[in-house]
Amino acid sequence: MRKLTHEEISLKRASLDKIHKVDKMPVVVILDSIRSAYNVGSIFRTSDGAMIEELILTGYTPTPENKEVKKTALTSDLSVKWTHLKFAMEKIEELKNKGYKIAALELTDKARPYYNIYKEDFPLCLIVGNEIKGVSEHYLNLCDFSFEIPQYGIKQSLNVAVAYGISIFEIRKFYDINLKKTIY
């Protein structure tokens, strides 16, 4: 085994002009007032890696104009379609009308494990909440279900960017195995 060079890795990577023309995984992600620009930049990179459809930044979530977001995103803000909305209520209703299931990444009394994903969950809108307060009640009330990542230690939550990474790649794995169309 040998480590790949930067050049070899670059050859495996899709180009920006090509990435915007391919079918994405039918998942829209809403960030609900994420406070850390570094978390947002990390979520951009993860969203690029999972090839989601769109990232919607709401409330006071910093956008890629913020230097810390830009620094952490490492140009993934150019490959991930994104928009900023003060509130996403209308967008969520629009997605529901298009057949999207709405899910929160949140601890609720009816949460299911993040790995319990079904074909009927697609297309999916995943709402990721604030680092302290989680997903806002007004968004939670619009959700069809929630996902949780079981915790076994003394803490009952993970960093928001880490939790998002775990859940979106589990969603990606399910999609690749059960629903994927050729994307390249």
C-alpha positions in Angstrom: 0.0 0.0 0.0 1.1 3.5 -0.7 -0.4 6.9 -0.1 -1.8 8.6 -3.2 -0.1 11.8 -4.3 -2.0 15.1 -4.6 -1.9 14.7 -8.4 -3.4 11.3 -8.3 -6.1 12.5 -5.9 -6.8 15.4 -8.2 -7.3 13.1 -11.2 -10.0 11.2 -9.3 -11.9 14.4 -8.4 -14.7 15.9 -10.5 -14.2 19.3 -12.0 -16.3 22.3 -11.1 -17.8 22.6 -14.6 -18.7 18.9 -14.5 -20.0 18.7 -10.9 -22.9 21.2 -11.6 -24.1 19.0 -14.4 -24.4 15.7 -12.7 -27.4 14.3 -10.8 -27.0 14.9 -7.0 -28.3 12.8 -4.2 -31.8 14.1 -3.7 -31.1 15.6 -0.3 -31.6 19.2 0.7 -29.9 20.2 3.9 -31.1 23.2 6.0 -28.7 24.6 8.6 -30.7 26.3 11.4 -28.7 29.2 12.9 -25.4 27.4 13.1 -23.1 29.8 15.0 -19.6 28.6 14.2 -18.2 29.6 10.8 -15.8 26.7 11.1 -18.7 24.2 11.5 -20.4 25.7 8.5 -17.2 25.4 6.4 -16.8 21.8 7.5 -20.4 21.1 6.6 -19.8 22.6 3.1 -16.9 20.2 2.6 -18.9 17.2 3.8 -21.8 18.2 1.6 -19.5 18.3 -1.4 -18.2 14.9 -0.5 -21.7 13.4 -0.1 -22.8 15.3 -3.3 -26.1 16.7 -1.8 -28.6 18.6 -3.9 -28.5 21.9 -2.0 -27.5 23.5 1.3 -29.8 26.2 2.7 -28.3 28.4 5.4 -30.9 30.0 7.7 -31.1 32.6 10.5 -27.6 33.8 11.5 -25.7 30.9 9.9 -22.6 32.5 8.4 -22.3 32.3 4.6 -19.2 31.7 2.5 -18.6 35.4 2.4 -17.3 34.9 5.9 -13.5 34.3 5.9 -13.7 31.4 8.4 -16.3 29.6 6.4 -14.3 30.2 3.2 -11.1 29.0 4.9 -12.6 25.8 6.2 -14.8 25.1 3.1 -11.7 25.0 0.9 -13.6 26.0 -2.3 -16.5 23.5 -1.7 -18.7 26.5 -1.5 -18.2 26.7 -5.3 -19.3 23.0 -5.8 -22.3 22.9 -3.5 -25.4 24.8 -4.5 -26.3 27.0 -1.6 -28.6 29.8 -0.6 -29.3 31.9 2.5 -32.8 32.5 3.8 -33.7 34.3 7.0 -36.4 31.7 7.6 -37.0 28.4 5.7 -40.6 27.8 6.5 -41.8 28.5 3.0 -38.9 26.4 1.5 -39.8 23.5 3.7 -43.5 23.7 2.6 -42.4 23.9 -1.0 -40.2 20.8 -0.5 -43.1 19.0 1.2 -45.3 19.8 -1.8 -42.7 18.3 -4.1 -42.7 15.1 -2.1 -39.7 15.5 0.1 -39.8 13.9 3.5 -38.6 16.4 6.2 -36.3 15.1 8.9 -34.4 16.7 11.8 -31.1 15.6 13.1 -32.3 15.9 16.7 -33.0 14.1 19.9 -36.8 13.8 20.1 -39.2 11.4 21.8 -39.8 9.8 18.5 -36.3 9.8 17.0 -35.1 6.8 15.1 -31.4 5.8 14.8 -29.6 7.6 12.0 -29.0 4.3 10.2 -32.7 3.4 9.9 -33.3 4.9 6.5 -35.9 3.7 4.0 -36.6 4.2 0.3 -39.7 6.2 1.2 -37.5 8.8 2.9 -36.3 10.1 -0.5 -36.3 12.8 -1.6 -35.2 14.1 1.8 -34.8 17.4 3.5 -32.5 17.2 6.5 -32.6 20.0 9.1 -29.5 20.4 11.2 -29.8 22.6 14.3 -27.8 25.1 16.3 -24.9 23.9 18.4 -26.6 24.7 21.7 -30.4 24.8 21.0 -30.7 22.2 18.3 -33.4 22.4 15.7 -35.9 25.2 16.3 -39.4 24.2 17.4 -41.0 26.0 14.4 -38.9 23.7 12.0 -39.3 20.6 14.2 -43.1 21.0 14.0 -42.8 20.6 10.2 -40.8 17.4 10.4 -42.1 14.0 9.4 -39.5 12.3 11.7 -36.1 12.8 13.3 -32.8 10.9 13.3 -30.5 10.6 16.3 -27.0 9.3 16.8 -27.0 7.0 19.8 -24.5 8.2 22.5 -22.8 5.8 24.9 -20.6 8.1 27.0 -21.4 10.9 29.5 -22.2 13.4 26.7 -25.4 13.2 24.8 -24.4 15.1 21.7 -21.7 15.5 19.2 -20.3 18.5 17.4 -22.8 19.6 14.8 -20.4 19.2 11.9 -19.3 15.7 13.1 -23.0 14.6 13.6 -23.8 15.9 10.2 -20.9 14.0 8.7 -21.9 10.7 10.3 -25.6 11.0 9.3 -25.1 12.3 5.7 -22.7 9.6 4.8 -25.0 6.9 6.3 -27.8 8.5 4.1 -25.3 8.4 1.1 -24.5 4.8 1.8 -28.2 3.8 1.8 -28.8 5.8 -1.4 -25.8 4.3 -3.2 -26.9 0.7 -2.3 -30.6 1.1 -2.9 -31.4 4.1 -5.1 -28.4 5.4 -6.9 -28.4 6.3 -10.6 -25.1 6.6 -12.4 -23.8 10.1 -11.6 -20.7 10.3 -13.8 
